[in-house]
Amino acid sequence: MQAQRKQSQAGSLVGEEYEVEVGPVAHGGHCIARTAEGQVLFVRHALPGERVVARVTEGEEGARFLRADAVEVLEPSKDRVPAPCPYAGPGRCGGCDWQHAKPGAQRRLKGEVVAEQLRRLAGLTPEEAGWDGTVMPAEGDKLPAGEVPRWRTRVQYAVDAAGHAGLRRHRSHEVEPIDDCMIAAAGVAELGIENREWPGMDSVEAIAATGSGDRQVILTPRPGARLPLVELDKPVSVLRVDETSGGVHRVHGRPFVRERADGRTHRVGAGGFWQVHPKAADTLVTAVMQGLLPRKGETALDLYCGAGLFAGALADRLGEKGAVLGIESGKQAVADARHNLAEFPRVRIEQGKVESVLPRTGITEADLVVLDPPRAGAGRRTVSHLASLGPRRIAYVACDPAALARDLGYFREEGYRVRTLRAFDLFPMTHHVECVAILEPVGKGA
């Protein structure tokens, strides 16, 4: 079945509908299908094996691929469930990708994406990567059917022209007004951001720290707008983003939140990075330390170190004779890391981009390396430099399986193999997945 074409401009296929058989999952929260003419469709709101009517949302004749939404399900998968969230679905909120899939199916889909990226970009099978193919749920995230884990401790709400808070639609600047985000952590939900108006604001970010009662709201005003009087349902610090410099200024309350992980309290200033799932920091520290097995007196690098989560964990385990160097580009994060790690005299934090700072340190060897790069990955140059230091083990923490796989390929060229890989579902209902890969020199064991 091919519906009547609806063209918004010459050559555009937006609005065209195709009846298709849905193929495998792809990286990015969609599945792959093909039109009768062989053109590739990236279809959201579908599951592998389904037969659906897909409506094109982006693309034109001759394009390498089209983007589409499944607007009618003709033959559903056994893994399909009614989306618990009333704002999920074609043309609605873009925050979640898999509300229509059972939790176990979501994890299987993420595992298939990780396996496909490893094979395609690193030339590795799961077995060669020391991975059993499973994606593990975070503690407490296994819930009855129809219930959604409230895991997101940091939510950035967009504000529409009328001052209503909501979330962006998929690949759009349009705002979907909402009454409640089902994946927002309880500490965020209790602030009631969606239940009041935010005149003149472009966005409102709500933060609920893990392990403390700290709550924070960061307001980004539209040009020339005045800040509203903020009266929320719980005590909260308020900060604003300067429209000219982009800096963050305190309005009232603390300019930071306190996060607990690995038995320690970490100060995280406005705009600083911290894992969003309340169990993520502890889960990742455990996986990294179990993989590295730090020994007293060793030297370690923590690259893209943020507020110092892994650097602190390493310093704790390396003892008084051990040493840790952290490198981080964010000015606020560096200030936080230095504050958080002040008790460790043999920890040093340098500010700047890893690829620029690391060569200037003069370090010629290291026993252990932790790297937790941004979504783009570390890149060939940094991988080559790290390999030249001869670490006995490297822990690579990755939020993007494609970047991870590319960098693992570079490490292999430099003589490092993947000893183990673990994958964690720290972003339920979305396509995101967190991985920890442990690497060691080829031919060397523990």
Secondary structure, DSSP 4 states (H G I P E B T S, - for coil): -BPPP--SSTTB-TT-EEEEE---EETTTEEEEE-TT--EEEEES--TT-EEEEEEEE-BTT-SEEEEEEEEEEE--TTB---SSTT-STTSB-S-S-TTB-HHHHHHHHHHHHHHHIIIII---TTTTT--S-EEEPTT----TT-----BSEEEEEE-TTSBEEEEBTTSS-EEE-S--TTB-HHHHTT-GGGSB-TTEEEEEEEE-SSS--EEEEEEEPTTPPPPP---SS--EEEEE-TTT--EEEEES-SEEEEEETTEEEEEETT----SSTTHHHHHHHHHHHHH---TT-EEEEES-TTTHHHHHHHHHH-TT-EEEEEE--HHHHHHHHHHTTT-TTEEEEES-HHHHHHHT-----SEEEE---TT---HHHHHHHHHT--SEEEEEES-HHHHHHHHHHHHHTTEEEEEEEEEE-STTSS--EEEEEEEETT---
